[in-house]
Each structure stands twice: as structure tokens, then as C-alpha cells.
Amino acid sequence: MWTRCVRATGVRGGGRAWPCARDRPVADDGGNEGLRLDNISNAEVRVGDAEHIELADESFDVVMCGFGVFLFSRARGCSDGVPTCAPPGWSLRRVDLFHGVLDYPWLAEVVEEMSMGSELESQLRGAAAAMRRPLLDAEGVSQILWETRFEGVAVTTSERRFVFADVDAYLLWVRSHVVGVVLRRLSERDWERFRRGCVQRLEDHQATDGYELIKRADFTVAHRA
């Protein structure tokens, strides 16, 4: 997503991306290498601290955070610190998945069940625990925004129906989001166990056109004077 944003800035624009905060240290996840392969030279990926961004005031015209604010360990500090690098009158727009669940609620259960006896047992248990960890919701974010001098905080709720044509379409989706990082490393035996667990539970979501997934999302908008 953000590589498209960088392209939209044109040859005279640019961008920087922070994959996580310093208290969640990781590598840049191949971001800079990805930019090179995409022939993007006016952007870079850094591991930084969202509470203390080491940039001059008003460095950016736009600040984006896709599905990230709820992962900050100290979201109040981030909401108060990020605006310093943005222009006056900037606005914040974010989306929260209802109850912080990206997939079917039973996915964590399947991952935990098939972790037993797997070579990746600790990683799978960690992934299951992460999926169950409470995330900051729209109500919590709104409170923080009011406390950090944002104005016009408004939340709009939307619901949408998604359909997976078959089991393989669903499994392709699962491999594309966060837990997929671990699932892509499974042995053939463990992957088949995981597949069977999903097939069994997907029966409860059978519709005439496939397996349906109803998701509710809360959209929060606010601005800073």
C-alpha cells in the first residue's frame, strides 16, 4: 500500500516507512530491498519510535498508518508525538476491525490445536496468543484523541460481507495476513492438519455462493488544529 503512496507523490516527492516501534524491534522486513526491486528511489524503510520521531516539524504532507495504531504499546504517546512531523490542520483517519478480529474467531483455536506435535509449536502457540490479545478499539482511540487535543473525533461503523469461493480461496487469504508468516513454514503434514481443521469449521459459514465472512469495521476521523 505505501509503495503506491510513494509513487503518487511523483518524482519530486518521497516517503519514509516505520515497520514498528523500538520496543518491538524487528528488521525492516525486506522493505528497502522491496523498494529497490520496484525501482523506487525516493523512499526508505526505517525501524523507528512512533512516540519520538526523529524528524523536523512539518516534514510530511501526509502521515499514514495502515492497521497499526492498535499495535502501539503506548498509543497515547504516539498520538501526541506523531503530529509534530505533520502539517498544521492535519487529520487522522484510521480503521478498527470489530473486536480486533481480522479473520473468523475460531482461527486462533485451529492454530493452537495443530501446534501440538508440530516442529513450530512455540511459534504457533505465540501466533494463537497474539490473535487473542485485546487490541485498542475505536472507543479507546477516541478517548486518547480527545485527551491529546484532537478535535471533531467521529466514529462511523460499516459492515461488509466477504465470500471465499472454496476452501483453497480461504487458505490463500489466511496465508496472506499476519499468521501466514508462520503457516508458510509448516511441513506438509502440519499444513494438512491445519487445512482439515479449517474445513471442519468452515461448514458453519456455508452459503450458496461459498463461505461467507461478515466483518464490521469502525472508521475514526479527527483533526488537529
N, C-alpha and C positions, 0 to 999 in steps of 0.2 A: 504494500500500500504506500509506504513512504517513499519508495523509489519513484512511483508515479507522481507523487507530490513534488519531488525534486525536479523531475522533468518539466512539470508545469511552471516552474519558476523561470525557465528559459536559460539561455547561455550566460546571462548576467546575474542570475540568481544562484542560490545554493542552499545547503541544509546540513544539519548535524542530527544524529540519532543517538539516544542513550538507551541501550537494551535493558538496563536495570540500575538500581542504586548501589552504592558502595557496600551497604550492609547486606547485599545479596550478590556477592562477587561472582561473576562469570566472565568467560571470554566474550568477544564481540559476536560470537555465533556465526563467524564467517561473513559478517556484514560487509566489511571492507573488500573482501575477496569477491563477494557478490556484486558490489558496485563496479569493480574492475571488469568483471565478466560482462556486465551490462553496459560497459563503455560510459559510465557516469563518473566524471572527474570533478564535479562541483559539489561533492558531498563527502561526509566521513562518518564513521561509526565510532562512538566512544563509550567507555564504561564510566559513568559519572554519578553524581549525587543530586537527585531532584530537589533536595532542600537547599543545596548550596551550589547552584550552577555557576561555574567559573567563567562567566562571560560578562561583557559590559552591558549596562542597562540598555533596553530597547534594541537588542541585537537582532531580533527576529520580527518579521511582519506577522507571522502566524506560528502558533505553538500547537502541536497535535499530540494526543496521547491515546492511541487505539487500544482499548481494553487493558489499560494499565494502572489507572489511578487506584483501583481497589487492591492492587498488589503492594502499594507503598506501605511500609511498616509505620510510617508517621505521616499520614496523608495531610494532617493539618499543617505541618511544616512545609510540605510540598506546595499546597495551595497558597501559602503565604509567600513562598520563595520564588516559584516559577514566574509570577507576574513581573518581576524586576527585569527580565530579559525580553519582555513583550512590550509592544507599543501602548501608549495611553488609550483608554477606551476599549481595550481588547475584550473579547468574550470567550467564555469557556463552554464547550459542548461535549457531553460525554454520554455514554450508554451503559446501562447496567442490566445484565441478564437477571430475570426474576429469581430470587433466592440464590443467585450466583451459580446457577447450574447451566452449563453450556450444552450438555447432552441429556440423554434420558437419566433420570435419577438413579437407576439401577446400575449404571456403568461402573461406578466405584466398587460395587459389590462383586461384579463379574471379575474385575481386575484383581481384587483381593482373593477371591476363591481360587483363581488359577495361579496365584503366586506360590501356593503350597507345592513344593517339589520342583519348582522352576529354578533354573540357574540364575535367574534375575529376581529371586524372591525379595530381596531387600529393596530393590528399585521399584518393583511392582507394588509392594506394600506402601512405599513412600508416595507413589503416584496416587494410590487409592486414598491415602490420608490427605493428600493435597486437595483432591477433588471434594472432600468432605469439610475442608476448613472453611469456616464462615468468612465471607468477604464483605467488604464495605458496600452497603446498598445505597439506593438513591436517597433515602431518608437521612442516613448518616452523612452522606456527601453534602446534602443541602444544609444540614446543621453546621458543618465545617465551613461551607462557603459563606454563610451569614456571619459566622464568627471571625472570618478573615477578610471582612469588608467587601465582599461581593454584593451586588445589587440585582434586583429583579430575578431572583432564583425561582425557576419554574420547572416542574416535572410533568412530562407527558408520557402516558403509558400506551403501548401499542402491542398487539398480539398478531402473530403470523403463523400460518400452517406450512410446514415443510414436509415433503414426501420423498422417501427413498424408494426407488423403483423395485429394488430387490435387496437381498442380504449383502451382496457384494458392493452395492452402492453405499449402504450404510457403513460397511467396514472401510471403504475408501475414505469416507468422511471422518471416521474415528482416527484413522492414521494421519489425517491432516492437521489435527489440533494437538494440544499440549501433551496428552497421554500418548500420542502417537510416537513421540520421541523414544519411549520405552518399548512400545509394541513393535516398532520396526526392527527391534533387535531380538525378538523372540525366535526360538527354534521352530522348526516346522511342527513338531509335536505340541509345543505350548501354544502356537498360533491356532492350531486346530481345536485345542481345548477352549481357547478364548472364543473362537467362532461358534462352537456349539453352545456356549453359554449365552451368547448374543441371540442366536437363532431361537432358542427356547423362550427368551423374554420378548423378542420382537413380535411373537404371536399375539401378544396383548395389544399391539398397536396396528394390527392388520386393518387396512381399509381397501376399498375397491380398486384404488389406483396405486397401492403399495403400502409402505409402513409410514404412518404419519407421526410427526413430531410437532407439537404445539408449543411455541415459545412466546413468552411475554418479556418485553424489554421496557425499561424506564429510561427516558431521554431527559437529561438535565441540562438546562441552559442558564447561564448567569453572565454578568458583565462587571468589569472593574472600571471605576471612573478614572 
